[in-house]
Amino acid sequence: MEVLSYLIPISLFLGGLGLAGFFWMLKARQFDDPDGDSQRILSDEFDDKPKQ
């Protein structure tokens, strides 16, 4: 049980680090792709119909 006193703070730190990285990527607009979205709508590359 003594090991939990080490693992819980480490896991909280790593979770916070991941959350901070996620918010940093949102702030840096890493997930925005307006040009790709507009081109993807017009593309016939991915049809819903199965190939025969």
mmCIF file of the N, C-alpha and C atoms, coordinates in Angstrom:
data_MODEL
# 
_entry.id   MODEL 
# 
loop_
_atom_site.group_PDB 
_atom_site.id 
_atom_site.type_symbol 
_atom_site.label_atom_id 
_atom_site.label_alt_id 
_atom_site.label_comp_id 
_atom_site.label_asym_id 
_atom_site.label_entity_id 
_atom_site.label_seq_id 
_atom_site.pdbx_PDB_ins_code 
_atom_site.Cartn_x 
_atom_site.Cartn_y 
_atom_site.Cartn_z 
_atom_site.occupancy 
_atom_site.B_iso_or_equiv 
_atom_site.pdbx_formal_charge 
_atom_site.auth_seq_id 
_atom_site.auth_comp_id 
_atom_site.auth_asym_id 
_atom_site.auth_atom_id 
_atom_site.pdbx_PDB_model_num 
ATOM 1   N N  . MET A 1 1  ? 0.804   -1.197 0.000   1.00 0.00 ? 1  MET A N  1 
ATOM 2   C CA . MET A 1 1  ? 0.000   0.000  0.000   1.00 0.00 ? 1  MET A CA 1 
ATOM 3   C C  . MET A 1 1  ? 0.850   1.266  0.000   1.00 0.00 ? 1  MET A C  1 
ATOM 4   N N  . GLU A 1 2  ? 2.080   1.125  0.413   1.00 0.00 ? 2  GLU A N  1 
ATOM 5   C CA . GLU A 1 2  ? 2.960   2.290  0.433   1.00 0.00 ? 2  GLU A CA 1 
ATOM 6   C C  . GLU A 1 2  ? 3.248   2.799  -0.982  1.00 0.00 ? 2  GLU A C  1 
ATOM 7   N N  . VAL A 1 3  ? 3.236   1.888  -1.948  1.00 0.00 ? 3  VAL A N  1 
ATOM 8   C CA . VAL A 1 3  ? 3.537   2.272  -3.317  1.00 0.00 ? 3  VAL A CA 1 
ATOM 9   C C  . VAL A 1 3  ? 2.453   3.190  -3.885  1.00 0.00 ? 3  VAL A C  1 
ATOM 10  N N  . LEU A 1 4  ? 1.233   3.112  -3.362  1.00 0.00 ? 4  LEU A N  1 
ATOM 11  C CA . LEU A 1 4  ? 0.167   3.992  -3.829  1.00 0.00 ? 4  LEU A CA 1 
ATOM 12  C C  . LEU A 1 4  ? 0.449   5.452  -3.504  1.00 0.00 ? 4  LEU A C  1 
ATOM 13  N N  . SER A 1 5  ? 1.184   5.690  -2.444  1.00 0.00 ? 5  SER A N  1 
ATOM 14  C CA . SER A 1 5  ? 1.520   7.072  -2.100  1.00 0.00 ? 5  SER A CA 1 
ATOM 15  C C  . SER A 1 5  ? 2.460   7.681  -3.144  1.00 0.00 ? 5  SER A C  1 
ATOM 16  N N  . TYR A 1 6  ? 3.117   6.855  -3.928  1.00 0.00 ? 6  TYR A N  1 
ATOM 17  C CA . TYR A 1 6  ? 3.956   7.341  -5.034  1.00 0.00 ? 6  TYR A CA 1 
ATOM 18  C C  . TYR A 1 6  ? 3.194   7.347  -6.350  1.00 0.00 ? 6  TYR A C  1 
ATOM 19  N N  . LEU A 1 7  ? 2.400   6.316  -6.578  1.00 0.00 ? 7  LEU A N  1 
ATOM 20  C CA . LEU A 1 7  ? 1.749   6.171  -7.874  1.00 0.00 ? 7  LEU A CA 1 
ATOM 21  C C  . LEU A 1 7  ? 0.611   7.162  -8.098  1.00 0.00 ? 7  LEU A C  1 
ATOM 22  N N  . ILE A 1 8  ? -0.134  7.475  -7.062  1.00 0.00 ? 8  ILE A N  1 
ATOM 23  C CA . ILE A 1 8  ? -1.255  8.401  -7.222  1.00 0.00 ? 8  ILE A CA 1 
ATOM 24  C C  . ILE A 1 8  ? -0.775  9.809  -7.606  1.00 0.00 ? 8  ILE A C  1 
ATOM 25  N N  . PRO A 1 9  ? 0.202   10.400 -6.925  1.00 0.00 ? 9  PRO A N  1 
ATOM 26  C CA . PRO A 1 9  ? 0.673   11.726 -7.375  1.00 0.00 ? 9  PRO A CA 1 
ATOM 27  C C  . PRO A 1 9  ? 1.317   11.689 -8.769  1.00 0.00 ? 9  PRO A C  1 
ATOM 28  N N  . ILE A 1 10 ? 2.019   10.608 -9.081  1.00 0.00 ? 10 ILE A N  1 
ATOM 29  C CA . ILE A 1 10 ? 2.631   10.501 -10.411 1.00 0.00 ? 10 ILE A CA 1 
ATOM 30  C C  . ILE A 1 10 ? 1.554   10.447 -11.483 1.00 0.00 ? 10 ILE A C  1 
ATOM 31  N N  . SER A 1 11 ? 0.497   9.661  -11.252 1.00 0.00 ? 11 SER A N  1 
ATOM 32  C CA . SER A 1 11 ? -0.567  9.555  -12.244 1.00 0.00 ? 11 SER A CA 1 
ATOM 33  C C  . SER A 1 11 ? -1.330  10.870 -12.379 1.00 0.00 ? 11 SER A C  1 
ATOM 34  N N  . LEU A 1 12 ? -1.549  11.570 -11.268 1.00 0.00 ? 12 LEU A N  1 
ATOM 35  C CA . LEU A 1 12 ? -2.205  12.874 -11.344 1.00 0.00 ? 12 LEU A CA 1 
ATOM 36  C C  . LEU A 1 12 ? -1.343  13.888 -12.105 1.00 0.00 ? 12 LEU A C  1 
ATOM 37  N N  . PHE A 1 13 ? -0.049  13.834 -11.873 1.00 0.00 ? 13 PHE A N  1 
ATOM 38  C CA . PHE A 1 13 ? 0.860   14.735 -12.592 1.00 0.00 ? 13 PHE A CA 1 
ATOM 39  C C  . PHE A 1 13 ? 0.849   14.443 -14.093 1.00 0.00 ? 13 PHE A C  1 
ATOM 40  N N  . LEU A 1 14 ? 0.925   13.174 -14.465 1.00 0.00 ? 14 LEU A N  1 
ATOM 41  C CA . LEU A 1 14 ? 0.933   12.826 -15.882 1.00 0.00 ? 14 LEU A CA 1 
ATOM 42  C C  . LEU A 1 14 ? -0.403  13.150 -16.548 1.00 0.00 ? 14 LEU A C  1 
ATOM 43  N N  . GLY A 1 15 ? -1.504  12.943 -15.844 1.00 0.00 ? 15 GLY A N  1 
ATOM 44  C CA . GLY A 1 15 ? -2.815  13.317 -16.380 1.00 0.00 ? 15 GLY A CA 1 
ATOM 45  C C  . GLY A 1 15 ? -2.931  14.812 -16.585 1.00 0.00 ? 15 GLY A C  1 
ATOM 46  N N  . GLY A 1 16 ? -2.445  15.583 -15.617 1.00 0.00 ? 16 GLY A N  1 
ATOM 47  C CA . GLY A 1 16 ? -2.447  17.043 -15.759 1.00 0.00 ? 16 GLY A CA 1 
ATOM 48  C C  . GLY A 1 16 ? -1.549  17.506 -16.885 1.00 0.00 ? 16 GLY A C  1 
ATOM 49  N N  . LEU A 1 17 ? -0.427  16.821 -17.056 1.00 0.00 ? 17 LEU A N  1 
ATOM 50  C CA . LEU A 1 17 ? 0.480   17.154 -18.154 1.00 0.00 ? 17 LEU A CA 1 
ATOM 51  C C  . LEU A 1 17 ? -0.188  16.897 -19.506 1.00 0.00 ? 17 LEU A C  1 
ATOM 52  N N  . GLY A 1 18 ? -0.891  15.787 -19.619 1.00 0.00 ? 18 GLY A N  1 
ATOM 53  C CA . GLY A 1 18 ? -1.610  15.485 -20.855 1.00 0.00 ? 18 GLY A CA 1 
ATOM 54  C C  . GLY A 1 18 ? -2.729  16.476 -21.112 1.00 0.00 ? 18 GLY A C  1 
ATOM 55  N N  . LEU A 1 19 ? -3.442  16.866 -20.073 1.00 0.00 ? 19 LEU A N  1 
ATOM 56  C CA . LEU A 1 19 ? -4.511  17.847 -20.216 1.00 0.00 ? 19 LEU A CA 1 
ATOM 57  C C  . LEU A 1 19 ? -3.953  19.208 -20.619 1.00 0.00 ? 19 LEU A C  1 
ATOM 58  N N  . ALA A 1 20 ? -2.844  19.595 -20.017 1.00 0.00 ? 20 ALA A N  1 
ATOM 59  C CA . ALA A 1 20 ? -2.207  20.864 -20.386 1.00 0.00 ? 20 ALA A CA 1 
ATOM 60  C C  . ALA A 1 20 ? -1.736  20.829 -21.837 1.00 0.00 ? 20 ALA A C  1 
ATOM 61  N N  . GLY A 1 21 ? -1.200  19.692 -22.271 1.00 0.00 ? 21 GLY A N  1 
ATOM 62  C CA . GLY A 1 21 ? -0.789  19.569 -23.666 1.00 0.00 ? 21 GLY A CA 1 
ATOM 63  C C  . GLY A 1 21 ? -1.965  19.649 -24.616 1.00 0.00 ? 21 GLY A C  1 
ATOM 64  N N  . PHE A 1 22 ? -3.084  19.051 -24.237 1.00 0.00 ? 22 PHE A N  1 
ATOM 65  C CA . PHE A 1 22 ? -4.282  19.114 -25.069 1.00 0.00 ? 22 PHE A CA 1 
ATOM 66  C C  . PHE A 1 22 ? -4.773  20.545 -25.209 1.00 0.00 ? 22 PHE A C  1 
ATOM 67  N N  . PHE A 1 23 ? -4.844  21.283 -24.085 1.00 0.00 ? 23 PHE A N  1 
ATOM 68  C CA . PHE A 1 23 ? -5.284  22.671 -24.151 1.00 0.00 ? 23 PHE A CA 1 
ATOM 69  C C  . PHE A 1 23 ? -4.296  23.538 -24.917 1.00 0.00 ? 23 PHE A C  1 
ATOM 70  N N  . TRP A 1 24 ? -3.020  23.239 -24.823 1.00 0.00 ? 24 TRP A N  1 
ATOM 71  C CA . TRP A 1 24 ? -2.015  23.980 -25.594 1.00 0.00 ? 24 TRP A CA 1 
ATOM 72  C C  . TRP A 1 24 ? -2.223  23.759 -27.091 1.00 0.00 ? 24 TRP A C  1 
ATOM 73  N N  . MET A 1 25 ? -2.537  22.513 -27.473 1.00 0.00 ? 25 MET A N  1 
ATOM 74  C CA . MET A 1 25 ? -2.786  22.242 -28.894 1.00 0.00 ? 25 MET A CA 1 
ATOM 75  C C  . MET A 1 25 ? -4.060  22.925 -29.372 1.00 0.00 ? 25 MET A C  1 
ATOM 76  N N  . LEU A 1 26 ? -5.074  22.996 -28.527 1.00 0.00 ? 26 LEU A N  1 
ATOM 77  C CA . LEU A 1 26 ? -6.281  23.734 -28.906 1.00 0.00 ? 26 LEU A CA 1 
ATOM 78  C C  . LEU A 1 26 ? -5.977  25.216 -29.102 1.00 0.00 ? 26 LEU A C  1 
ATOM 79  N N  . LYS A 1 27 ? -5.165  25.778 -28.199 1.00 0.00 ? 27 LYS A N  1 
ATOM 80  C CA . LYS A 1 27 ? -4.808  27.191 -28.292 1.00 0.00 ? 27 LYS A CA 1 
ATOM 81  C C  . LYS A 1 27 ? -3.966  27.467 -29.537 1.00 0.00 ? 27 LYS A C  1 
ATOM 82  N N  . ALA A 1 28 ? -3.125  26.519 -29.912 1.00 0.00 ? 28 ALA A N  1 
ATOM 83  C CA . ALA A 1 28 ? -2.266  26.683 -31.083 1.00 0.00 ? 28 ALA A CA 1 
ATOM 84  C C  . ALA A 1 28 ? -3.000  26.336 -32.381 1.00 0.00 ? 28 ALA A C  1 
ATOM 85  N N  . ARG A 1 29 ? -4.296  26.011 -32.270 1.00 0.00 ? 29 ARG A N  1 
ATOM 86  C CA . ARG A 1 29 ? -5.161  25.718 -33.417 1.00 0.00 ? 29 ARG A CA 1 
ATOM 87  C C  . ARG A 1 29 ? -4.646  24.539 -34.235 1.00 0.00 ? 29 ARG A C  1 
ATOM 88  N N  . GLN A 1 30 ? -4.186  23.504 -33.568 1.00 0.00 ? 30 GLN A N  1 
ATOM 89  C CA . GLN A 1 30 ? -3.672  22.318 -34.223 1.00 0.00 ? 30 GLN A CA 1 
ATOM 90  C C  . GLN A 1 30 ? -4.780  21.501 -34.875 1.00 0.00 ? 30 GLN A C  1 
ATOM 91  N N  . PHE A 1 31 ? -6.007  21.641 -34.396 1.00 0.00 ? 31 PHE A N  1 
ATOM 92  C CA . PHE A 1 31 ? -7.099  20.808 -34.884 1.00 0.00 ? 31 PHE A CA 1 
ATOM 93  C C  . PHE A 1 31 ? -7.946  21.505 -35.937 1.00 0.00 ? 31 PHE A C  1 
ATOM 94  N N  . ASP A 1 32 ? -7.610  22.721 -36.329 1.00 0.00 ? 32 ASP A N  1 
ATOM 95  C CA . ASP A 1 32 ? -8.374  23.450 -37.334 1.00 0.00 ? 32 ASP A CA 1 
ATOM 96  C C  . ASP A 1 32 ? -7.848  23.120 -38.724 1.00 0.00 ? 32 ASP A C  1 
ATOM 97  N N  . ASP A 1 33 ? -8.764  22.777 -39.622 1.00 0.00 ? 33 ASP A N  1 
ATOM 98  C CA . ASP A 1 33 ? -8.397  22.477 -40.999 1.00 0.00 ? 33 ASP A CA 1 
ATOM 99  C C  . ASP A 1 33 ? -9.540  22.897 -41.925 1.00 0.00 ? 33 ASP A C  1 
ATOM 100 N N  . PRO A 1 34 ? -9.807  24.219 -42.030 1.00 0.00 ? 34 PRO A N  1 
ATOM 101 C CA . PRO A 1 34 ? -10.942 24.639 -42.848 1.00 0.00 ? 34 PRO A CA 1 
ATOM 102 C C  . PRO A 1 34 ? -10.749 24.338 -44.333 1.00 0.00 ? 34 PRO A C  1 
ATOM 103 N N  . ASP A 1 35 ? -9.525  24.411 -44.834 1.00 0.00 ? 35 ASP A N  1 
ATOM 104 C CA . ASP A 1 35 ? -9.291  24.109 -46.246 1.00 0.00 ? 35 ASP A CA 1 
ATOM 105 C C  . ASP A 1 35 ? -9.512  22.635 -46.537 1.00 0.00 ? 35 ASP A C  1 
ATOM 106 N N  . GLY A 1 36 ? -9.056  21.780 -45.653 1.00 0.00 ? 36 GLY A N  1 
ATOM 107 C CA . GLY A 1 36 ? -9.230  20.347 -45.845 1.00 0.00 ? 36 GLY A CA 1 
ATOM 108 C C  . GLY A 1 36 ? -10.688 19.948 -45.779 1.00 0.00 ? 36 GLY A C  1 
ATOM 109 N N  . ASP A 1 37 ? -11.462 20.568 -44.887 1.00 0.00 ? 37 ASP A N  1 
ATOM 110 C CA . ASP A 1 37 ? -12.883 20.253 -44.789 1.00 0.00 ? 37 ASP A CA 1 
ATOM 111 C C  . ASP A 1 37 ? -13.624 20.655 -46.059 1.00 0.00 ? 37 ASP A C  1 
ATOM 112 N N  . SER A 1 38 ? -13.317 21.811 -46.583 1.00 0.00 ? 38 SER A N  1 
ATOM 113 C CA . SER A 1 38 ? -14.021 22.254 -47.784 1.00 0.00 ? 38 SER A CA 1 
ATOM 114 C C  . SER A 1 38 ? -13.668 21.388 -48.993 1.00 0.00 ? 38 SER A C  1 
ATOM 115 N N  . GLN A 1 39 ? -12.441 20.898 -49.067 1.00 0.00 ? 39 GLN A N  1 
ATOM 116 C CA . GLN A 1 39 ? -12.058 20.034 -50.176 1.00 0.00 ? 39 GLN A CA 1 
ATOM 117 C C  . GLN A 1 39 ? -12.611 18.625 -50.005 1.00 0.00 ? 39 GLN A C  1 
ATOM 118 N N  . ARG A 1 40 ? -12.725 18.159 -48.787 1.00 0.00 ? 40 ARG A N  1 
ATOM 119 C CA . ARG A 1 40 ? -13.221 16.812 -48.508 1.00 0.00 ? 40 ARG A CA 1 
ATOM 120 C C  . ARG A 1 40 ? -14.692 16.667 -48.890 1.00 0.00 ? 40 ARG A C  1 
ATOM 121 N N  . ILE A 1 41 ? -15.479 17.739 -48.746 1.00 0.00 ? 41 ILE A N  1 
ATOM 122 C CA . ILE A 1 41 ? -16.897 17.689 -49.101 1.00 0.00 ? 41 ILE A CA 1 
ATOM 123 C C  . ILE A 1 41 ? -17.056 17.503 -50.599 1.00 0.00 ? 41 ILE A C  1 
ATOM 124 N N  . LEU A 1 42 ? -16.212 18.135 -51.388 1.00 0.00 ? 42 LEU A N  1 
ATOM 125 C CA . LEU A 1 42 ? -16.337 18.084 -52.838 1.00 0.00 ? 42 LEU A CA 1 
ATOM 126 C C  . LEU A 1 42 ? -15.699 16.848 -53.456 1.00 0.00 ? 42 LEU A C  1 
ATOM 127 N N  . SER A 1 43 ? -14.925 16.126 -52.706 1.00 0.00 ? 43 SER A N  1 
ATOM 128 C CA . SER A 1 43 ? -14.197 14.978 -53.234 1.00 0.00 ? 43 SER A CA 1 
ATOM 129 C C  . SER A 1 43 ? -15.093 13.751 -53.353 1.00 0.00 ? 43 SER A C  1 
ATOM 130 N N  . ASP A 1 44 ? -14.933 13.003 -54.456 1.00 0.00 ? 44 ASP A N  1 
ATOM 131 C CA . ASP A 1 44 ? -15.658 11.749 -54.666 1.00 0.00 ? 44 ASP A CA 1 
ATOM 132 C C  . ASP A 1 44 ? -14.789 10.554 -54.313 1.00 0.00 ? 44 ASP A C  1 
ATOM 133 N N  . GLU A 1 45 ? -13.673 10.791 -53.661 1.00 0.00 ? 45 GLU A N  1 
ATOM 134 C CA . GLU A 1 45 ? -12.728 9.726  -53.369 1.00 0.00 ? 45 GLU A CA 1 
ATOM 135 C C  . GLU A 1 45 ? -13.320 8.666  -52.441 1.00 0.00 ? 45 GLU A C  1 
ATOM 136 N N  . PHE A 1 46 ? -14.098 9.092  -51.467 1.00 0.00 ? 46 PHE A N  1 
ATOM 137 C CA . PHE A 1 46 ? -14.672 8.154  -50.498 1.00 0.00 ? 46 PHE A CA 1 
ATOM 138 C C  . PHE A 1 46 ? -16.183 8.092  -50.698 1.00 0.00 ? 46 PHE A C  1 
ATOM 139 N N  . ASP A 1 47 ? -16.624 7.190  -51.513 1.00 0.00 ? 47 ASP A N  1 
ATOM 140 C CA . ASP A 1 47 ? -18.055 6.995  -51.739 1.00 0.00 ? 47 ASP A CA 1 
ATOM 141 C C  . ASP A 1 47 ? -18.634 6.077  -50.689 1.00 0.00 ? 47 ASP A C  1 
ATOM 142 N N  . ASP A 1 48 ? -19.926 6.234  -50.439 1.00 0.00 ? 48 ASP A N  1 
ATOM 143 C CA . ASP A 1 48 ? -20.613 5.359  -49.494 1.00 0.00 ? 48 ASP A CA 1 
ATOM 144 C C  . ASP A 1 48 ? -21.011 4.051  -50.160 1.00 0.00 ? 48 ASP A C  1 
ATOM 145 N N  . LYS A 1 49 ? -20.982 4.011  -51.486 1.00 0.00 ? 49 LYS A N  1 
ATOM 146 C CA . LYS A 1 49 ? -21.401 2.821  -52.208 1.00 0.00 ? 49 LYS A CA 1 
ATOM 147 C C  . LYS A 1 49 ? -20.263 1.803  -52.249 1.00 0.00 ? 49 LYS A C  1 
ATOM 148 N N  . PRO A 1 50 ? -20.569 0.527  -52.043 1.00 0.00 ? 50 PRO A N  1 
ATOM 149 C CA . PRO A 1 50 ? -19.512 -0.502 -52.172 1.00 0.00 ? 50 PRO A CA 1 
ATOM 150 C C  . PRO A 1 50 ? -19.121 -0.702 -53.626 1.00 0.00 ? 50 PRO A C  1 
ATOM 151 N N  . LYS A 1 51 ? -17.859 -0.987 -53.865 1.00 0.00 ? 51 LYS A N  1 
ATOM 152 C CA . LYS A 1 51 ? -17.388 -1.221 -55.225 1.00 0.00 ? 51 LYS A CA 1 
ATOM 153 C C  . LYS A 1 51 ? -17.826 -2.589 -55.708 1.00 0.00 ? 51 LYS A C  1 
ATOM 154 N N  . GLN A 1 52 ? -18.189 -2.669 -56.968 1.00 0.00 ? 52 GLN A N  1 
ATOM 155 C CA . GLN A 1 52 ? -18.668 -3.947 -57.542 1.00 0.00 ? 52 GLN A CA 1 
ATOM 156 C C  . GLN A 1 52 ? -17.590 -4.607 -58.359 1.00 0.00 ? 52 GLN A C  1 
# 
